[in-house]
Amino acid sequence: IETGSNGYTERVGKAIAKILSQADKYDALHSAVSGSLAVFKELKLPFLNHDKLKMVINYEVEPLLPFAVNDAVIDFIVTKQIPQEGSSEILVAAIQNQHIAQHLEYFKQANANLSVLTVDVFALYGLYLHIDAYAHLATNSLLVDIGFNTTRISYIQQGQLRLMRTLPKGVATLAKTVGDLTNNSSGDALENIVRFGLSNDAGPEYADAINQAMTKFWREIEFTLTSFNAQTENQPV
């Protein structure tokens, strides 16, 4: 996304248009809304059929939302089915209409027809389930998606997506910490992170700084793990 005097929405639209102009021919265009904009709720309902679940989901989730159900787009994924009970455990995502409209406007600016709009957490979980090595793990797992400004953490309990949290920190946070420790700008620190990662090739001062920054960052991840363990009856992550 280029910097400039134009509005952010227009600049995002131009970036999308540029990406699509350089892409191969495609049959469908998918995009994902940030999970930080969504309210997630876990429910257990006495249905196995997806259509029946869809019919009652708004009614079931309405009392749990901090906004009116008519002011939001609501969808869900089935995380577990219990045939012997005739029930399903589902994870509901509710996003206010204004955020959906803003996201769709990016593609309108790019003159692109969006086929599917989902939530980034659901998309990553779907990818996880399509990887044979992970899809049938009996143990519990954690997905940590470190972005530029945010980090998304998803707890998967025996293949079932259970809990999520979005931290307002990411690579930019690491760059600022490294810059402060080495008396450099965040931009220079970011360039070193991109080039050298956790290696010692940029010198001992950088190596010590990135290790300190990562230690501080992972301690915050550890705090989230402790919270997840408390919410899942201390089943270890």
C-alpha positions in Angstrom: 0.0 0.0 0.0 1.7 3.2 -1.2 1.8 6.3 1.0 0.3 9.5 -0.4 -2.3 12.1 0.0 -5.2 10.0 -1.2 -7.5 8.3 1.3 -6.5 5.0 2.8 -9.5 3.2 1.1 -8.4 4.4 -2.3 -4.8 3.4 -1.7 -5.8 -0.1 -0.6 -8.0 -0.4 -3.7 -5.1 0.6 -5.9 -2.9 -2.0 -4.2 -5.4 -4.7 -4.8 -5.8 -3.8 -8.4 -2.1 -3.9 -8.9 -1.9 -7.4 -7.3 -4.7 -8.7 -9.4 -3.1 -7.3 -12.6 0.0 -9.3 -11.9 -1.8 -12.5 -10.9 -2.6 -15.5 -13.0 -6.2 -16.1 -14.1 -8.4 -17.1 -11.2 -11.9 -18.5 -10.8 -12.7 -17.0 -7.4 -11.5 -14.1 -5.3 -11.4 -14.6 -1.5 -10.6 -12.2 1.2 -10.5 -12.3 5.0 -11.5 -9.7 7.6 -9.3 -9.3 10.6 -10.5 -11.4 13.6 -9.8 -8.3 15.8 -13.1 -6.9 14.4 -15.2 -9.9 15.3 -16.9 -11.1 18.4 -16.5 -14.9 18.8 -18.8 -17.1 20.7 -18.8 -20.9 21.2 -22.1 -22.6 21.3 -23.5 -26.2 21.5 -26.8 -26.7 19.7 -29.0 -29.8 19.3 -28.7 -30.1 15.6 -26.3 -31.9 13.2 -27.7 -30.4 9.9 -25.9 -27.3 8.8 -29.1 -25.7 7.4 -30.9 -26.1 10.8 -28.0 -24.6 12.6 -28.0 -21.6 10.2 -31.7 -21.1 10.9 -31.3 -20.7 14.6 -27.9 -19.1 14.9 -29.0 -15.5 15.0 -31.6 -16.2 17.7 -29.1 -18.2 19.8 -26.3 -15.7 19.7 -28.3 -12.5 20.0 -28.2 -12.3 23.8 -24.4 -12.8 23.8 -23.5 -9.8 21.5 -22.6 -6.3 22.6 -24.5 -4.9 19.6 -27.8 -5.6 17.8 -27.9 -8.7 15.7 -29.5 -6.8 12.8 -26.4 -4.5 12.8 -24.0 -7.4 12.1 -23.1 -10.1 9.7 -23.1 -13.5 11.5 -21.6 -16.7 10.4 -20.2 -19.9 12.0 -18.1 -23.0 11.5 -18.8 -26.4 13.0 -15.9 -27.4 15.1 -17.3 -30.7 16.4 -20.2 -32.9 15.8 -21.5 -35.4 18.4 -23.8 -37.9 16.5 -24.8 -39.9 19.6 -26.2 -36.7 21.1 -27.5 -35.3 17.8 -25.6 -32.1 18.6 -22.9 -29.8 17.2 -20.4 -27.5 18.8 -20.0 -24.3 16.7 -17.8 -21.2 16.7 -19.8 -18.1 15.8 -18.2 -14.9 14.4 -20.2 -11.7 14.4 -18.9 -8.5 12.7 -20.7 -5.2 12.6 -22.0 -4.2 9.2 -19.8 -1.1 9.1 -16.6 -3.1 9.1 -17.9 -5.4 6.4 -18.9 -2.4 4.2 -15.5 -0.9 4.7 -13.8 -4.1 3.6 -16.0 -4.5 0.5 -15.3 -0.9 -0.4 -11.6 -1.8 -0.9 -12.5 -4.2 -3.7 -15.0 -1.8 -5.2 -12.2 0.7 -5.5 -10.2 -2.0 -7.4 -13.2 -2.9 -9.6 -12.9 -6.5 -8.4 -15.7 -8.9 -7.7 -15.2 -10.6 -4.3 -16.4 -14.2 -4.2 -16.0 -15.1 -0.6 -15.4 -13.0 2.5 -14.4 -14.8 5.7 -12.5 -14.2 8.9 -8.8 -14.6 9.0 -8.9 -17.0 12.0 -11.4 -19.3 10.2 -9.3 -19.2 7.0 -6.1 -20.2 8.9 -8.0 -23.0 10.7 -9.3 -24.3 7.4 -5.8 -24.4 6.0 -4.6 -26.2 9.1 -7.3 -28.9 8.7 -6.2 -29.4 5.0 -2.7 -30.3 6.0 -2.6 -34.1 6.6 0.2 -33.9 9.2 -2.0 -31.7 11.4 -5.6 -32.5 10.6 -5.8 -35.6 12.9 -3.5 -34.7 15.7 -4.7 -36.1 19.1 -2.7 -33.4 21.0 -3.5 -29.8 21.5 -1.9 -27.1 19.3 -1.5 -23.4 19.1 -1.4 -21.4 15.9 0.5 -18.1 16.2 0.2 -15.8 13.2 2.6 -12.9 13.6 1.6 -9.9 11.4 3.0 -6.4 11.1 0.8 -4.8 13.7 -1.1 -7.7 15.3 -0.6 -11.3 16.3 -3.4 -13.8 16.2 -3.3 -16.8 18.5 -5.7 -19.7 18.0 -5.9 -22.7 20.4 -6.9 -26.0 18.8 -7.9 -28.7 21.2 -7.6 -32.2 19.6 -8.4 -30.8 16.2 -11.2 -28.5 17.4 -10.8 -24.7 17.3 -11.7 -23.5 20.8 -10.2 -20.1 21.7 -8.7 -17.1 19.9 -7.0 -13.9 20.9 -5.6 -11.0 18.9 -2.7 -9.1 20.4 -2.2 -5.5 19.2 1.5 -6.2 18.7 3.6 -7.7 15.8 6.7 -7.2 13.8 6.4 -3.4 14.2 6.5 -3.8 18.0 9.7 -5.9 17.7 11.3 -3.3 15.4 10.6 -0.5 17.9 12.0 -2.5 20.8 15.2 -3.4 18.8 15.5 0.2 17.6 15.3 1.5 21.2 17.9 -1.0 22.4 20.3 -0.3 19.6 19.7 3.5 19.4 18.5 3.1 15.8 15.2 4.1 14.1 12.4 1.6 13.9 12.8 1.6 10.1 16.5 0.5 10.4 15.6 -2.1 13.0 12.9 -3.4 10.8 15.3 -3.7 7.8 17.7 -5.8 10.0 14.8 -8.0 11.2 13.8 -8.7 7.6 17.4 -9.3 6.5 18.8 -11.2 9.5 16.0 -12.5 11.6 17.4 -14.1 14.7 20.9 -14.7 13.3 24.0 -13.0 14.6 25.1 -11.8 11.1 24.2 -8.2 11.9 26.6 -8.1 14.9 26.4 -8.8 18.6 24.5 -5.7 19.5 21.7 -6.5 17.2 21.7 -10.2 18.2 21.3 -9.2 21.9 18.6 -6.7 21.1 16.5 -9.1 19.0 16.8 -11.8 21.6 15.6 -9.4 24.3 12.7 -8.2 22.1 11.6 -11.8 21.2 11.9 -12.9 24.9 9.5 -10.0 25.9 7.2 -10.8 23.0 7.0 -14.5 23.8 6.3 -13.8 27.5 3.1 -12.1 26.3 2.2 -15.2 24.3 2.9 -17.3 27.4 0.4 -15.1 29.3 -2.2 -15.9 26.7 -1.4 -19.7 27.1 -2.0 -19.4 30.8 -5.3 -17.8 30.1 -6.3 -20.5 27.6 -5.3 -23.2 30.0 -7.6 -21.7 32.7 -10.5 -21.6 30.2 -10.1 -25.2 29.1 -10.0 -26.8 32.5 -6.2 -26.8 32.6 -5.8 -29.2 29.6 -2.2 -28.4 28.6 -1.6 -26.5 25.4 
